[in-house]
Amino acid sequence: MTRANRPLAGVRVLDLTRVLAGPFCSMLLGDMGAEVIKIEEPGRGDDTRHWPPFAGGEATYFMSVNRNKQSLTLNLKALEGRKILKRLVTRSDVLLENFRPGTMERLGLGYRALSRINRRLVYCAISGFGESGPEAGRPGYDLIVQGESGLMDLTGFPEGPPVKVGTSIADLVSGIMGAHGVALALLARARTRRGQKVEVAMLDVMAALLTYQAGIYFATGQRPTRRGNAHPSIVPYEVFRARDGYLTIGAANDALWARCCTALGRAELATDSRFDTVAKRVAARTILVPLFNELLGGRPVDDWLRLLDEAGVPAGRIRTLPEVCESVHLRTREMIVDLPHPTAGSLRVMGVPVKLHGTPGAVAAPPPLLGQHTTGILRRLLRLTSTEIDRLQKAGIV
């Protein structure tokens, strides 16, 4: 499908972000058809361009979150560079930035200044701790926010230290929320004819994700603690060990519990007075979990998964990352996509997870080389001549 048929066709995004939360946000917009112009520091670019490992001279980290974008190098520390950005703002719909709060204002590029030259501009600012409150302005990398949000206090085993999630979850979900906020602001603009500022604080996002864990504390005053793989409100709902490996079982209600017991060859457990309600099973966790591990240890994972699947009980194996990246199921669903890259050769990336059946998104273009589109953008959008562009390049502006 061409960009013209995707849902954000005709939307131009100026992406001043770097590292992960912002670039993931702009990539999601680009997947859905927005024209994303990634603005980078001349000669250096996004920090992640320099993070190993590399393929064809390009950082795999950078390439994983910067497809469907064009790269324009622009020195925002220079007055002329800021003037060029303002000219681009008049021709754009969205601006994304994830600098520390106050940085864009000091450059004369904050929302108030830019909205005066383009009243339809949607301006999305992503930061660690937000622009208000006693901790406003604190620098916030993913690791810091995972700790500050309570997530790490909940992650890990009771006898061990706090543990971060295996991927940069605070960055990634903040990027999703940023794309969500931009889409909502564009929808509102269609009615009001005015843009607005979208503010996303990573700490706010992670606090929102606490959901039922925060609900337990609000209702009882009790502090939820690290439980390893156990769920505070459901049993069995965790990792169990079979003869040759690990599997997960999720029997989240009484009907699934009965099916699970039958699949495991112990149908009588379903009506055992110790386990016949959700609350009783939670109370009897220390009895039930060892019993399940003993039962499951008698057969290999594949046998149990077949029996549980036949019984309609949610269950799965613990797959390695390579197994996931080679998944036939995910490739069939276009979640594993190959792209030609000018230096890295055939580049494999994850696909578009939101499946719009009428106007689907697409992985259409590889991540750009640094400054790859500078000349073309300046000519097309600002009508600059080759002589003017040469002068800007020699002056270090682009």
Stockholm file with secondary structure:
# STOCKHOLM 1.0

chainA/1-398         MTRANRPLAGVRVLDLTRVLAGPFCSMLLGDMGAEVIKIEEPGRGDDTRHWPPFAGGEATYFMSVNRNKQSLTLNLKALEGRKILKRLVTRSDVLLENFRPGTMERLGLGYRALSRINRRLVYCAISGFGESGPEAGRPGYDLIVQGESGLMDLTGFPEGPPVKVGTSIADLVSGIMGAHGVALALLARARTRRGQKVEVAMLDVMAALLTYQAGIYFATGQRPTRRGNAHPSIVPYEVFRARDGYLTIGAANDALWARCCTALGRAELATDSRFDTVAKRVAARTILVPLFNELLGGRPVDDWLRLLDEAGVPAGRIRTLPEVCESVHLRTREMIVDLPHPTAGSLRVMGVPVKLHGTPGAVAAPPPLLGQHTTGILRRLLRLTSTEIDRLQKAGIV
#=GR chainA/1-398 SS CCGGGSTTTTCEEEECCCSSHHHHHHHHHHHTTCEEEEEECTTTCSGGGGSSCEETTEEHHHHHSCCSCEEEECCTTSHHHHHHHHHHHTTCSEEEECSCTTHHHHTTCSHHHHHHHCTTCEEEEEESSCSSSTTTTCCCCHHHHHHHTTHHHHSSCTTSCCCCCSSCHHHHHHHHHHHHHHHHHHHHHHHHSCCCEEEEEHHHHHHHTTHHHHHHHHHHCCCCCCCTTCCSSCSSEEEEECSSSEEEEECCSHHHHHHHHHHTTCGGGGGCTTTSSHHHHHHTHHHHHHHHHHHHTTSCHHHHHHHHHHTTCCEEECCCHHHHHTCHHHHHTTCEEEEEETTTEEEEEECCCSCCSSSCCCCCSCCCCTTTTHHHHHHHHHCCCHHHHHHHHHTTCC
#=GC SS_cons         CCGGGSTTTTCEEEECCCSSHHHHHHHHHHHTTCEEEEEECTTTCSGGGGSSCEETTEEHHHHHSCCSCEEEECCTTSHHHHHHHHHHHTTCSEEEECSCTTHHHHTTCSHHHHHHHCTTCEEEEEESSCSSSTTTTCCCCHHHHHHHTTHHHHSSCTTSCCCCCSSCHHHHHHHHHHHHHHHHHHHHHHHHSCCCEEEEEHHHHHHHTTHHHHHHHHHHCCCCCCCTTCCSSCSSEEEEECSSSEEEEECCSHHHHHHHHHHTTCGGGGGCTTTSSHHHHHHTHHHHHHHHHHHHTTSCHHHHHHHHHHTTCCEEECCCHHHHHTCHHHHHTTCEEEEEETTTEEEEEECCCSCCSSSCCCCCSCCCCTTTTHHHHHHHHHCCCHHHHHHHHHTTCC
//
